[in-house]
Amino acid sequence: MCSVPQYSMADVSEHCDGTSCWIVVSDKIYDVTEFLSKHPGGIEIILEHAGHDATIPFESKGHSNMAYTLMEQYCVGHLIEKDRRFKPKETTTKM
């Protein structure tokens, strides 16, 4: 698991081009700047989501388990609590 700093979506939005490209997938932040030229689907699809949450587009493309594993090396942090979309479900105890 990625154990690094937390950033807001405002912080992420500042990294929105080919010189500094961050995306969010499931509340984790990835600096994919160095990966852009290696992406099998091309640079454009990542840049389309640069500085934004890319969870739905990423997951809808049916990426392999290897893609998820590869992503971890690009993880730079997590979203701060108030900006998270995929919060863990709270457990309730019945009395």
Phi and psi restraints in degrees (value plus and minus 20) as a CYANA .aco file:
   2 CYS   PHI     -98.4   -58.4
   2 CYS   PSI      95.4   135.4
   3 SER   PHI    -137.3   -97.3
   3 SER   PSI      57.1    97.1
   4 VAL   PHI    -156.5  -116.5
   4 VAL   PSI    -193.5  -153.5
   5 PRO   PHI     -79.2   -39.2
   5 PRO   PSI     145.3   185.3
   6 GLN   PHI    -128.1   -88.1
   6 GLN   PSI     123.1   163.1
   7 TYR   PHI    -151.7  -111.7
   7 TYR   PSI     137.5   177.5
   8 SER   PHI    -109.2   -69.2
   8 SER   PSI     147.2   187.2
   9 MET   PHI     -84.4   -44.4
   9 MET   PSI     -49.7    -9.7
  10 ALA   PHI     -83.4   -43.4
  10 ALA   PSI     -60.0   -20.0
  11 ASP   PHI     -82.8   -42.8
  11 ASP   PSI     -65.7   -25.7
  12 VAL   PHI     -81.0   -41.0
  12 VAL   PSI     -60.6   -20.6
  13 SER   PHI     -82.9   -42.9
  13 SER   PSI     -38.1     1.9
  14 GLU   PHI     -96.3   -56.3
  14 GLU   PSI     -31.3     8.7
  15 HIS   PHI    -131.8   -91.8
  15 HIS   PSI      55.0    95.0
  16 CYS   PHI    -147.3  -107.3
  16 CYS   PSI       8.4    48.4
  17 ASP   PHI    -169.1  -129.1
  17 ASP   PSI    -194.9  -154.9
  18 GLY   PHI     -89.6   -49.6
  18 GLY   PSI     -33.8     6.2
  19 THR   PHI    -109.7   -69.7
  19 THR   PSI     -41.1    -1.1
  20 SER   PHI    -177.7  -137.7
  20 SER   PSI      81.4   121.4
  21 CYS   PHI    -140.0  -100.0
  21 CYS   PSI      87.5   127.5
  22 TRP   PHI    -131.6   -91.6
  22 TRP   PSI     123.0   163.0
  23 ILE   PHI    -151.5  -111.5
  23 ILE   PSI     140.1   180.1
  24 VAL   PHI    -134.5   -94.5
  24 VAL   PSI     111.8   151.8
  25 VAL   PHI    -153.8  -113.8
  25 VAL   PSI      98.7   138.7
  26 SER   PHI      31.8    71.8
  26 SER   PSI      27.4    67.4
  27 ASP   PHI      50.3    90.3
  27 ASP   PSI     -14.5    25.5
  28 LYS   PHI    -124.4   -84.4
  28 LYS   PSI     124.0   164.0
  29 ILE   PHI    -125.5   -85.5
  29 ILE   PSI     111.4   151.4
  30 TYR   PHI    -142.8  -102.8
  30 TYR   PSI     110.4   150.4
  31 ASP   PHI    -112.8   -72.8
  31 ASP   PSI      80.3   120.3
  32 VAL   PHI    -122.0   -82.0
  32 VAL   PSI      -1.3    38.7
  33 THR   PHI     -73.9   -33.9
  33 THR   PSI     -69.0   -29.0
  34 GLU   PHI     -91.6   -51.6
  34 GLU   PSI     -40.6    -0.6
  35 PHE   PHI    -106.5   -66.5
  35 PHE   PSI     -37.3     2.7
  36 LEU   PHI     -67.8   -27.8
  36 LEU   PSI     -71.0   -31.0
  37 SER   PHI     -92.7   -52.7
  37 SER   PSI     -32.7     7.3
  38 LYS   PHI    -117.0   -77.0
  38 LYS   PSI     -31.3     8.7
  39 HIS   PHI     -85.4   -45.4
  39 HIS   PSI     101.6   141.6
  40 PRO   PHI     -79.8   -39.8
  40 PRO   PSI     -47.3    -7.3
  41 GLY   PHI    -107.8   -67.8
  41 GLY   PSI     -19.8    20.2
  42 GLY   PHI      78.2   118.2
  42 GLY   PSI     140.5   180.5
  43 ILE   PHI     -88.9   -48.9
  43 ILE   PSI     -58.9   -18.9
  44 GLU   PHI     -77.4   -37.4
  44 GLU   PSI     -61.0   -21.0
  45 ILE   PHI     -85.2   -45.2
  45 ILE   PSI     -56.7   -16.7
  46 ILE   PHI     -91.4   -51.4
  46 ILE   PSI     -65.1   -25.1
  47 LEU   PHI     -81.6   -41.6
  47 LEU   PSI     -48.7    -8.7
  48 GLU   PHI     -80.2   -40.2
  48 GLU   PSI     -49.0    -9.0
  49 HIS   PHI    -130.3   -90.3
  49 HIS   PSI     -13.3    26.7
  50 ALA   PHI     -78.5   -38.5
  50 ALA   PSI     112.2   152.2
  51 GLY   PHI      59.0    99.0
  51 GLY   PSI      -9.4    30.6
  52 HIS   PHI    -153.9  -113.9
  52 HIS   PSI     154.1   194.1
  53 ASP   PHI     -98.8   -58.8
  53 ASP   PSI     103.0   143.0
  54 ALA   PHI    -133.6   -93.6
  54 ALA   PSI      -1.0    39.0
  55 THR   PHI     -78.3   -38.3
  55 THR   PSI     -73.6   -33.6
  56 ILE   PHI     -85.1   -45.1
  56 ILE   PSI     -68.6   -28.6
  57 PRO   PHI     -81.4   -41.4
  57 PRO   PSI     -59.3   -19.3
  58 PHE   PHI     -83.3   -43.3
  58 PHE   PSI     -69.9   -29.9
  59 GLU   PHI     -90.4   -50.4
  59 GLU   PSI     -49.8    -9.8
  60 SER   PHI     -93.6   -53.6
  60 SER   PSI     -35.5     4.5
  61 LYS   PHI    -103.7   -63.7
  61 LYS   PSI     -24.9    15.1
  62 GLY   PHI      47.8    87.8
  62 GLY   PSI      23.7    63.7
  63 HIS   PHI     -80.2   -40.2
  63 HIS   PSI     128.4   168.4
  64 SER   PHI     -95.4   -55.4
  64 SER   PSI     147.2   187.2
  65 ASN   PHI     -80.4   -40.4
  65 ASN   PSI     -53.6   -13.6
  66 MET   PHI     -83.5   -43.5
  66 MET   PSI     -57.1   -17.1
  67 ALA   PHI     -82.8   -42.8
  67 ALA   PSI     -62.5   -22.5
  68 TYR   PHI     -83.9   -43.9
  68 TYR   PSI     -59.9   -19.9
  69 THR   PHI     -86.0   -46.0
  69 THR   PSI     -64.7   -24.7
  70 LEU   PHI     -80.3   -40.3
  70 LEU   PSI     -56.9   -16.9
  71 MET   PHI     -78.4   -38.4
  71 MET   PSI     -54.4   -14.4
  72 GLU   PHI     -77.0   -37.0
  72 GLU   PSI     -51.4   -11.4
  73 GLN   PHI     -88.5   -48.5
  73 GLN   PSI     -35.9     4.1
  74 TYR   PHI    -120.3   -80.3
  74 TYR   PSI     -19.4    20.6
  75 CYS   PHI     -89.0   -49.0
  75 CYS   PSI     107.6   147.6
  76 VAL   PHI    -136.1   -96.1
  76 VAL   PSI     -25.7    14.3
  77 GLY   PHI     145.1   185.1
  77 GLY   PSI    -191.1  -151.1
  78 HIS   PHI    -142.4  -102.4
  78 HIS   PSI     138.6   178.6
  79 LEU   PHI     -91.0   -51.0
  79 LEU   PSI     128.4   168.4
  80 ILE   PHI     -84.1   -44.1
  80 ILE   PSI     136.1   176.1
  81 GLU   PHI     -70.6   -30.6
  81 GLU   PSI     -66.3   -26.3
  82 LYS   PHI     -88.5   -48.5
  82 LYS   PSI     -39.6     0.4
  83 ASP   PHI    -117.5   -77.5
  83 ASP   PSI     -23.5    16.5
  84 ARG   PHI     -91.7   -51.7
  84 ARG   PSI     118.4   158.4
  85 ARG   PHI    -121.7   -81.7
  85 ARG   PSI     -42.1    -2.1
  86 PHE   PHI    -136.2   -96.2
  86 PHE   PSI      36.8    76.8
  87 LYS   PHI     -85.2   -45.2
  87 LYS   PSI     123.3   163.3
  88 PRO   PHI     -80.8   -40.8
  88 PRO   PSI     122.9   162.9
  89 LYS   PHI     -91.7   -51.7
  89 LYS   PSI     115.3   155.3
  90 GLU   PHI     -98.5   -58.5
  90 GLU   PSI     123.1   163.1
  91 THR   PHI    -116.9   -76.9
  91 THR   PSI     120.9   160.9
  92 THR   PHI    -134.8   -94.8
  92 THR   PSI     123.5   163.5
  93 THR   PHI    -130.5   -90.5
  93 THR   PSI     107.6   147.6
  94 LYS   PHI    -104.8   -64.8
  94 LYS   PSI     119.9   159.9
